[in-house]
Amino acid sequence: MKRLSSMFLVCSALALFSFAPAKKKKVIFFGDSITQAGVGPEGYITQMKTMLPADGYDLIGAGIGGNKVYDLYLRMEDDVLNKHPDIVVIYIGVNDVWHKTSHGTGTDLDKFEKFYRALIKKITANGAKLILCTPAVIGEKKDGENAQDADLTKFSDVIRKISTDTKLPLCDLRKLFMDYNLQHNTENKEKGSLTSDGVHLTKEGNAMVAKNLAEIIAKQ
């Protein structure tokens, strides 16, 4: 009888364990005002919640307007490491280029790469998987006609190289947005297609980011 009781308890425990809900993967989106807006009603993080299983992922925005790569490095411990995420999406670079003309600041390319690689090293050591993103656009005109296209492409090339070196997945938003505007921006407007002001995303721009990031996250 005691043996039967013990077997019953073991089977019951195994049954409860098998029906226990799987732990959600915690995903932190680490970036600037584009990510800050990503948690809004039409933001890319909000839209992504309809693309990924609700019981499988906990999507957390950690974007602050005006941030550059070194701002992310300075707040990484509080906003990322201490929260012990399973996946971190790094989406930064626009302000590192844009602020050179808009604010007289910005980030030198070599320093951008050093801070970016330092972010990866710290976050990886904390146990999280990483997804990298290139910055999309500063102006939506085609064929390199935006004032900061050349610089933004250089910064994107650095992120592509880091992705190759580290074998980390890349969401190449720069290429996606440029390809889209080449095909659809027939009037060659600076804004109004995927962005509201040349930088910050419209509902359609957010949808493009959400769709492509969700596909990568689902594979992690």
Backbone as CSV, one residue per row, in Angstrom:
resi,resn,N_x,N_y,N_z,CA_x,CA_y,CA_z,C_x,C_y,C_z
1,MET,0.821,-1.214,0.000,0.000,0.000,0.000,0.853,1.261,0.000
2,LYS,1.907,1.250,0.868,2.795,2.411,0.910,3.468,2.634,-0.429
3,ARG,3.814,1.513,-1.081,4.479,1.619,-2.384,3.539,2.244,-3.411
4,LEU,2.266,1.816,-3.368,1.279,2.374,-4.296,1.066,3.857,-4.041
5,SER,1.038,4.244,-2.766,0.863,5.662,-2.402,2.029,6.502,-2.904
6,SER,3.244,5.942,-2.748,4.436,6.662,-3.212,4.417,6.838,-4.720
7,MET,4.025,5.774,-5.410,3.958,5.852,-6.875,2.914,6.864,-7.321
8,PHE,1.796,6.911,-6.595,0.731,7.863,-6.925,1.228,9.300,-6.763
9,LEU,1.970,9.556,-5.679,2.498,10.903,-5.439,3.492,11.317,-6.517
10,VAL,4.345,10.379,-6.898,5.335,10.668,-7.947,4.637,10.973,-9.261
11,CYS,3.647,10.143,-9.627,2.912,10.352,-10.882,2.161,11.673,-10.872
12,SER,1.592,12.011,-9.719,0.861,13.276,-9.595,1.801,14.466,-9.790
13,ALA,2.972,14.360,-9.178,3.961,15.444,-9.309,4.409,15.602,-10.746
14,LEU,4.642,14.464,-11.418,5.061,14.519,-12.819,3.964,15.110,-13.695
15,ALA,2.719,14.760,-13.386,1.594,15.281,-14.168,1.477,16.788,-14.003
16,LEU,1.620,17.262,-12.762,1.552,18.706,-12.515,2.679,19.433,-13.228
17,PHE,3.878,18.834,-13.200,5.031,19.449,-13.858,4.822,19.539,-15.362
18,SER,4.250,18.495,-15.932,4.061,18.469,-17.383,3.044,19.488,-17.851
19,PHE,2.100,19.859,-16.939,1.082,20.832,-17.320,1.408,22.243,-16.849
20,ALA,2.547,22.408,-16.192,2.945,23.744,-15.732,3.237,24.630,-16.937
21,PRO,2.772,25.890,-16.903,3.005,26.768,-18.044,4.490,27.060,-18.251
22,ALA,4.921,27.097,-19.504,6.324,27.383,-19.807,6.651,28.825,-19.440
23,LYS,7.866,29.029,-18.990,8.303,30.373,-18.619,8.392,31.262,-19.863
24,LYS,7.835,32.450,-19.751,7.906,33.388,-20.862,9.336,33.850,-21.079
25,LYS,9.691,34.062,-22.337,10.980,34.661,-22.652,10.864,36.177,-22.490
26,LYS,11.748,36.736,-21.691,11.752,38.182,-21.469,12.626,38.843,-22.539
27,VAL,12.016,39.728,-23.328,12.721,40.414,-24.410,12.765,41.907,-24.101
28,ILE,13.955,42.473,-24.030,14.113,43.917,-23.784,14.582,44.585,-25.070
29,PHE,13.874,45.655,-25.440,14.224,46.450,-26.613,14.944,47.704,-26.108
30,PHE,16.223,47.786,-26.451,17.134,48.770,-25.870,17.472,49.816,-26.929
31,GLY,17.022,51.069,-26.719,17.261,52.047,-27.761,16.916,53.471,-27.381
32,ASP,16.531,54.256,-28.393,16.289,55.689,-28.240,14.799,56.003,-28.325
33,SER,14.452,57.200,-28.849,13.049,57.624,-28.888,12.191,56.752,-29.802
34,ILE,12.803,56.138,-30.802,12.048,55.239,-31.697,11.541,54.039,-30.903
35,THR,12.369,53.549,-30.000,11.969,52.439,-29.130,11.069,52.921,-28.004
36,GLN,11.322,54.136,-27.520,10.444,54.718,-26.499,9.008,54.800,-27.026
37,ALA,8.873,55.216,-28.287,7.553,55.274,-28.918,7.045,53.894,-29.308
38,GLY,7.940,52.912,-29.284,7.577,51.557,-29.682,6.546,50.901,-28.798
39,VAL,6.373,51.422,-27.574,5.375,50.863,-26.661,4.043,51.610,-26.769
40,GLY,3.968,52.618,-27.633,2.730,53.359,-27.853,1.709,52.507,-28.594
41,PRO,0.492,53.036,-28.782,-0.592,52.269,-29.407,-0.246,51.697,-30.778
42,GLU,0.562,52.438,-31.567,0.924,51.962,-32.909,2.400,51.609,-33.012
43,GLY,3.095,51.555,-31.863,4.525,51.299,-31.855,4.886,49.880,-32.251
44,TYR,6.132,49.688,-32.610,6.542,48.381,-33.121,6.508,47.296,-32.047
45,ILE,6.751,47.653,-30.801,6.691,46.657,-29.726,5.239,46.247,-29.484
46,THR,4.346,47.225,-29.482,2.920,46.932,-29.317,2.403,46.075,-30.465
47,GLN,2.772,46.426,-31.692,2.326,45.641,-32.845,2.882,44.218,-32.807
48,MET,4.082,44.073,-32.280,4.708,42.761,-32.224,3.962,41.812,-31.288
49,LYS,3.237,42.372,-30.334,2.498,41.535,-29.395,1.398,40.743,-30.083
50,THR,0.981,41.184,-31.249,-0.022,40.433,-32.011,0.629,39.423,-32.953
51,MET,1.944,39.476,-33.060,2.670,38.598,-33.981,3.359,37.432,-33.273
52,LEU,3.585,37.568,-31.970,4.247,36.530,-31.181,3.260,35.987,-30.151
53,PRO,3.363,34.717,-29.785,2.442,34.145,-28.802,2.482,34.900,-27.476
54,ALA,1.332,35.340,-26.998,1.264,36.127,-25.768,1.772,35.355,-24.559
55,ASP,1.596,34.030,-24.584,2.037,33.211,-23.453,3.506,32.804,-23.570
56,GLY,4.157,33.261,-24.639,5.546,32.868,-24.842,6.566,33.967,-24.636
57,TYR,6.099,35.225,-24.698,7.049,36.336,-24.651,6.543,37.488,-23.785
58,ASP,7.460,38.073,-23.050,7.212,39.297,-22.290,8.062,40.387,-22.936
59,LEU,7.423,41.302,-23.674,8.134,42.321,-24.446,8.217,43.616,-23.640
60,ILE,9.438,44.104,-23.434,9.672,45.260,-22.572,10.441,46.333,-23.330
61,GLY,9.893,47.529,-23.392,10.585,48.646,-24.029,11.523,49.338,-23.062
62,ALA,12.736,49.618,-23.515,13.716,50.343,-22.698,14.362,51.414,-23.576
63,GLY,13.516,52.277,-24.141,13.999,53.350,-25.003,13.890,54.701,-24.328
64,ILE,14.881,55.553,-24.541,14.873,56.921,-24.011,15.255,57.867,-25.131
65,GLY,14.422,58.896,-25.326,14.652,59.864,-26.386,16.007,60.536,-26.290
66,GLY,16.648,60.701,-27.437,17.940,61.386,-27.498,19.134,60.506,-27.222
67,ASN,18.906,59.258,-26.850,20.026,58.381,-26.481,20.924,58.059,-27.666
68,LYS,22.204,57.983,-27.351,23.221,57.497,-28.283,23.812,56.221,-27.683
69,VAL,24.767,55.634,-28.374,25.284,54.340,-27.938,25.902,54.409,-26.545
70,TYR,26.585,55.519,-26.207,27.213,55.575,-24.885,26.187,55.780,-23.781
71,ASP,25.015,56.363,-24.103,23.934,56.456,-23.121,23.424,55.063,-22.755
72,LEU,23.310,54.204,-23.776,22.909,52.824,-23.523,23.917,52.131,-22.615
73,TYR,25.183,52.361,-22.883,26.213,51.731,-22.067,26.100,52.174,-20.603
74,LEU,25.829,53.471,-20.387,25.769,54.005,-19.027,24.558,53.505,-18.242
75,ARG,23.452,53.228,-18.921,22.254,52.769,-18.203,21.987,51.267,-18.386
76,MET,22.931,50.589,-18.974,22.766,49.163,-19.265,22.508,48.335,-18.004
77,GLU,23.196,48.614,-16.919,23.053,47.787,-15.725,21.638,47.859,-15.168
78,ASP,21.113,49.080,-15.025,19.780,49.249,-14.450,18.674,48.781,-15.390
79,ASP,18.800,49.103,-16.664,17.698,48.884,-17.599,17.741,47.539,-18.317
80,VAL,18.874,46.856,-18.231,18.985,45.557,-18.914,19.512,44.469,-17.979
81,LEU,20.734,44.600,-17.526,21.397,43.512,-16.805,20.640,43.088,-15.551
82,ASN,20.169,44.062,-14.777,19.491,43.737,-13.520,18.125,43.082,-13.729
83,LYS,17.614,43.148,-14.949,16.309,42.542,-15.250,16.443,41.121,-15.812
84,HIS,17.661,40.700,-16.052,17.978,39.334,-16.499,17.086,38.877,-17.669
85,PRO,17.171,39.582,-18.791,16.373,39.183,-19.959,16.927,37.935,-20.630
86,ASP,16.071,37.288,-21.401,16.502,36.167,-22.225,17.049,36.656,-23.564
87,ILE,16.453,37.744,-24.080,16.842,38.308,-25.372,16.895,39.830,-25.239
88,VAL,17.909,40.439,-25.841,18.010,41.905,-25.891,18.152,42.328,-27.346
89,VAL,17.313,43.273,-27.744,17.391,43.856,-29.085,18.033,45.232,-28.957
90,ILE,19.167,45.426,-29.611,19.841,46.735,-29.602,19.469,47.480,-30.877
91,TYR,18.815,48.634,-30.707,18.365,49.437,-31.845,18.802,50.876,-31.584
92,ILE,19.997,51.211,-32.036,20.601,52.515,-31.744,21.432,52.957,-32.948
93,GLY,21.713,54.255,-33.016,22.593,54.768,-34.067,22.096,56.028,-34.742
94,VAL,20.780,56.242,-34.755,20.257,57.426,-35.441,20.799,58.702,-34.814
95,ASN,20.698,58.832,-33.481,21.152,60.064,-32.828,22.664,60.243,-32.886
96,ASP,23.393,59.136,-32.943,24.853,59.214,-33.062,25.261,59.922,-34.348
97,VAL,24.401,59.820,-35.374,24.636,60.501,-36.653,23.857,61.806,-36.723
98,TRP,22.578,61.757,-36.445,21.665,62.902,-36.607,22.092,64.101,-35.780
99,HIS,22.543,63.868,-34.544,22.875,64.961,-33.637,24.132,65.723,-34.043
100,LYS,24.875,65.169,-34.991,26.048,65.908,-35.471,25.639,67.238,-36.082
101,THR,24.502,67.238,-36.781,24.025,68.474,-37.404,22.911,69.134,-36.600
102,SER,22.049,68.335,-35.986,20.900,68.922,-35.280,21.276,69.506,-33.925
103,HIS,22.322,68.940,-33.265,22.706,69.407,-31.933,24.197,69.764,-31.830
104,GLY,24.938,69.543,-32.894,26.372,69.812,-32.843,27.133,68.801,-32.008
105,THR,26.527,67.623,-31.798,27.203,66.579,-31.017,27.357,65.336,-31.891
106,GLY,26.841,64.194,-31.456,27.003,62.967,-32.233,28.107,62.102,-31.655
107,THR,28.459,61.047,-32.373,29.474,60.090,-31.911,30.427,59.784,-33.058
108,ASP,31.720,59.807,-32.758,32.700,59.410,-33.769,32.517,57.926,-34.082
109,LEU,32.779,57.560,-35.317,32.517,56.200,-35.769,33.311,55.160,-34.980
110,ASP,34.578,55.435,-34.703,35.391,54.460,-33.972,34.901,54.287,-32.537
111,LYS,34.448,55.381,-31.925,33.921,55.292,-30.561,32.582,54.556,-30.553
112,PHE,31.785,54.773,-31.581,30.519,54.072,-31.706,30.753,52.568,-31.705
113,GLU,31.722,52.123,-32.491,32.008,50.692,-32.574,32.496,50.139,-31.240
114,LYS,33.347,50.887,-30.551,33.881,50.409,-29.272,32.783,50.260,-28.226
115,PHE,31.914,51.282,-28.132,30.814,51.209,-27.172,29.846,50.086,-27.539
116,TYR,29.596,49.912,-28.821,28.658,48.889,-29.284,29.175,47.493,-28.927
117,ARG,30.449,47.276,-29.189,31.042,45.971,-28.861,31.071,45.752,-27.347
118,ALA,31.287,46.822,-26.587,31.285,46.707,-25.121,29.895,46.337,-24.606
119,LEU,28.854,46.897,-25.207,27.483,46.523,-24.862,27.270,45.023,-25.068
120,ILE,27.661,44.551,-26.223,27.492,43.135,-26.556,28.220,42.244,-25.556
121,LYS,29.441,42.598,-25.223,30.243,41.788,-24.304,29.571,41.679,-22.937
122,LYS,29.091,42.802,-22.405,28.471,42.823,-21.072,27.145,42.072,-21.067
123,ILE,26.327,42.300,-22.090,24.999,41.678,-22.126,25.113,40.173,-22.346
124,THR,26.026,39.774,-23.208,26.245,38.349,-23.452,26.741,37.656,-22.185
125,ALA,27.643,38.302,-21.463,28.178,37.734,-20.226,27.088,37.578,-19.169
126,ASN,26.026,38.372,-19.295,24.913,38.304,-18.353,23.926,37.185,-18.704
127,GLY,24.160,36.516,-19.844,23.367,35.348,-20.186,22.276,35.551,-21.207
128,ALA,22.174,36.746,-21.778,21.111,37.014,-22.750,21.586,36.789,-24.178
129,LYS,20.644,36.403,-25.035,20.897,36.390,-26.470,20.707,37.806,-27.001
130,LEU,21.351,38.102,-28.125,21.290,39.457,-28.683,20.804,39.445,-30.120
131,ILE,20.065,40.506,-30.462,19.685,40.782,-31.849,20.099,42.226,-32.127
132,LEU,20.821,42.433,-33.211,21.297,43.763,-33.570,20.425,44.357,-34.670
133,CYS,20.284,45.687,-34.656,19.521,46.398,-35.690,20.354,47.539,-36.253
134,THR,20.324,47.706,-37.543,20.900,48.911,-38.134,19.882,50.041,-38.028
135,PRO,20.348,51.307,-37.890,19.417,52.437,-37.889,18.800,52.602,-39.274
136,ALA,17.514,52.923,-39.329,16.795,52.884,-40.605,17.120,54.070,-41.515
137,VAL,16.613,55.244,-41.174,16.771,56.392,-42.070,16.856,57.693,-41.291
138,ILE,17.490,58.677,-41.903,17.368,60.087,-41.508,16.972,60.809,-42.790
139,GLY,15.686,60.769,-43.088,15.175,61.243,-44.370,14.890,60.069,-45.286
140,GLU,13.795,60.158,-46.034,13.343,59.019,-46.842,13.586,59.184,-48.346
141,LYS,14.338,60.200,-48.738,14.624,60.354,-50.158,15.465,59.192,-50.669
142,LYS,15.393,58.959,-51.963,16.077,57.816,-52.568,17.479,58.177,-53.053
143,ASP,18.232,57.140,-53.375,19.523,57.276,-54.056,20.517,58.161,-53.332
144,GLY,20.536,58.074,-52.000,21.531,58.808,-51.223,21.357,60.304,-51.215
145,GLU,20.139,60.797,-51.421,19.905,62.236,-51.521,19.667,62.910,-50.176
146,ASN,19.532,62.140,-49.098,19.400,62.743,-47.775,20.773,63.178,-47.275
147,ALA,20.806,64.277,-46.546,22.074,64.891,-46.164,23.000,63.959,-45.394
148,GLN,22.430,63.071,-44.592,23.275,62.234,-43.734,23.277,60.764,-44.155
149,ASP,22.893,60.505,-45.379,22.874,59.130,-45.875,24.233,58.449,-45.796
150,ALA,25.263,59.157,-46.213,26.597,58.541,-46.252,27.056,58.136,-44.859
151,ASP,26.877,59.037,-43.890,27.268,58.734,-42.513,26.445,57.586,-41.939
152,LEU,25.137,57.625,-42.164,24.275,56.586,-41.611,24.610,55.212,-42.190
153,THR,24.990,55.198,-43.447,25.401,53.933,-44.064,26.705,53.423,-43.452
154,LYS,27.640,54.331,-43.161,28.898,53.929,-42.513,28.631,53.293,-41.149
155,PHE,27.740,53.920,-40.373,27.418,53.395,-39.058,26.701,52.044,-39.182
156,SER,25.844,51.936,-40.168,25.153,50.663,-40.408,26.144,49.581,-40.816
157,ASP,27.142,49.956,-41.624,28.170,48.991,-42.038,28.958,48.461,-40.840
158,VAL,29.198,49.334,-39.859,29.886,48.904,-38.639,29.053,47.854,-37.908
159,ILE,27.749,48.083,-37.804,26.871,47.122,-37.121,26.811,45.813,-37.900
160,ARG,26.776,45.910,-39.219,26.795,44.684,-40.040,28.073,43.887,-39.807
161,LYS,29.192,44.596,-39.739,30.484,43.939,-39.501,30.505,43.282,-38.118
162,ILE,29.986,43.983,-37.114,29.932,43.421,-35.765,29.065,42.169,-35.754
163,SER,27.947,42.221,-36.458,27.064,41.053,-36.556,27.798,39.867,-37.160
164,THR,28.562,40.118,-38.209,29.335,39.051,-38.858,30.411,38.516,-37.923
165,ASP,31.128,39.430,-37.267,32.227,39.025,-36.374,31.730,38.186,-35.196
166,THR,30.577,38.579,-34.651,30.065,37.939,-33.436,29.072,36.821,-33.725
167,LYS,28.690,36.705,-35.016,27.684,35.710,-35.430,26.336,35.937,-34.741
168,LEU,26.025,37.212,-34.486,24.735,37.566,-33.886,23.738,37.926,-34.977
169,PRO,22.454,37.578,-34.792,21.444,37.891,-35.812,21.283,39.392,-36.006
170,LEU,21.036,39.782,-37.263,20.922,41.191,-37.632,19.575,41.457,-38.286
171,CYS,18.909,42.507,-37.815,17.729,43.028,-38.501,18.186,44.286,-39.237
172,ASP,18.388,44.168,-40.537,18.988,45.249,-41.318,17.901,46.233,-41.765
173,LEU,17.478,47.072,-40.830,16.418,48.040,-41.103,16.841,49.077,-42.138
174,ARG,18.113,49.415,-42.153,18.622,50.374,-43.141,18.314,49.881,-44.568
175,LYS,18.633,48.652,-44.837,18.389,48.091,-46.164,16.887,47.964,-46.439
176,LEU,16.132,47.493,-45.450,14.696,47.313,-45.628,13.998,48.626,-45.960
177,PHE,14.334,49.683,-45.230,13.693,50.982,-45.441,14.128,51.599,-46.765
178,MET,15.406,51.487,-47.098,15.895,52.056,-48.356,15.280,51.339,-49.554
179,ASP,15.180,50.014,-49.460,14.566,49.241,-50.549,13.095,49.613,-50.714
180,TYR,12.408,49.791,-49.585,10.988,50.158,-49.639,10.802,51.522,-50.306
181,ASN,11.583,52.501,-49.875,11.437,53.850,-50.426,11.843,53.917,-51.892
182,LEU,12.819,53.119,-52.275,13.215,53.073,-53.677,12.055,52.628,-54.555
183,GLN,11.253,51.721,-54.036,10.134,51.191,-54.795,8.853,52.012,-54.650
184,HIS,8.599,52.545,-53.448,7.290,53.136,-53.164,7.290,54.661,-53.046
185,ASN,8.419,55.270,-52.749,8.460,56.729,-52.590,8.649,57.381,-53.957
186,THR,7.631,57.304,-54.776,7.737,57.753,-56.171,7.932,59.258,-56.296
187,GLU,7.464,60.018,-55.314,7.614,61.479,-55.346,8.890,61.938,-54.645
188,ASN,9.674,60.990,-54.171,10.953,61.275,-53.519,10.804,62.266,-52.360
189,LYS,9.807,62.037,-51.520,9.573,62.899,-50.364,10.541,62.553,-49.236
190,GLU,10.860,63.564,-48.446,11.798,63.372,-47.339,11.144,62.638,-46.170
191,LYS,9.843,62.722,-46.064,9.122,62.099,-44.948,7.697,61.782,-45.378
192,GLY,6.983,61.036,-44.502,5.571,60.798,-44.748,5.222,59.397,-45.201
193,SER,6.217,58.577,-45.470,5.960,57.207,-45.900,6.085,56.261,-44.706
194,LEU,7.285,55.964,-44.313,7.531,55.113,-43.151,7.892,55.920,-41.910
195,THR,8.116,57.241,-42.095,8.415,58.110,-40.957,7.539,59.353,-41.007
196,SER,7.333,59.954,-39.842,6.539,61.183,-39.755,7.392,62.430,-39.962
197,ASP,8.701,62.308,-39.685,9.589,63.467,-39.758,10.943,63.135,-40.382
198,GLY,11.030,61.995,-41.033,12.300,61.550,-41.590,13.042,60.597,-40.687
199,VAL,12.609,60.496,-39.419,13.289,59.641,-38.438,12.309,58.764,-37.664
200,HIS,11.322,59.400,-37.033,10.392,58.672,-36.162,9.311,57.988,-36.997
201,LEU,8.935,56.806,-36.573,8.165,55.906,-37.428,6.663,56.166,-37.420
202,THR,6.077,56.022,-38.599,4.627,56.004,-38.727,4.126,54.608,-38.345
203,LYS,2.811,54.432,-38.373,2.250,53.102,-38.099,2.821,52.072,-39.066
204,GLU,2.966,52.476,-40.338,3.498,51.571,-41.362,4.974,51.262,-41.111
205,GLY,5.727,52.278,-40.716,7.141,52.053,-40.404,7.312,51.132,-39.214
206,ASN,6.495,51.356,-38.183,6.519,50.472,-37.021,6.156,49.043,-37.399
207,ALA,5.188,48.902,-38.316,4.764,47.568,-38.750,5.901,46.830,-39.439
208,MET,6.701,47.555,-40.226,7.832,46.921,-40.912,8.873,46.437,-39.905
209,VAL,9.159,47.278,-38.913,10.106,46.882,-37.874,9.566,45.680,-37.103
210,ALA,8.293,45.752,-36.713,7.682,44.677,-35.924,7.726,43.344,-36.660
211,LYS,7.335,43.357,-37.914,7.274,42.116,-38.696,8.646,41.457,-38.795
212,ASN,9.658,42.248,-39.138,10.985,41.682,-39.350,11.666,41.275,-38.050
213,LEU,11.458,42.037,-36.977,12.036,41.651,-35.707,11.336,40.415,-35.131
214,ALA,10.018,40.360,-35.265,9.274,39.216,-34.733,9.748,37.912,-35.367
215,GLU,10.037,37.947,-36.651,10.526,36.749,-37.334,11.860,36.279,-36.763
216,ILE,12.715,37.225,-36.410,14.026,36.871,-35.854,13.884,36.390,-34.411
217,ILE,13.068,37.090,-33.627,12.866,36.716,-32.214,12.299,35.299,-32.115
218,ALA,11.371,34.964,-32.982,10.727,33.648,-32.942,11.718,32.499,-33.164
219,LYS,12.869,32.799,-33.753,13.869,31.767,-34.044,14.900,31.605,-32.918
220,GLN,14.833,32.500,-31.926,15.849,32.461,-30.854,15.498,31.433,-29.787
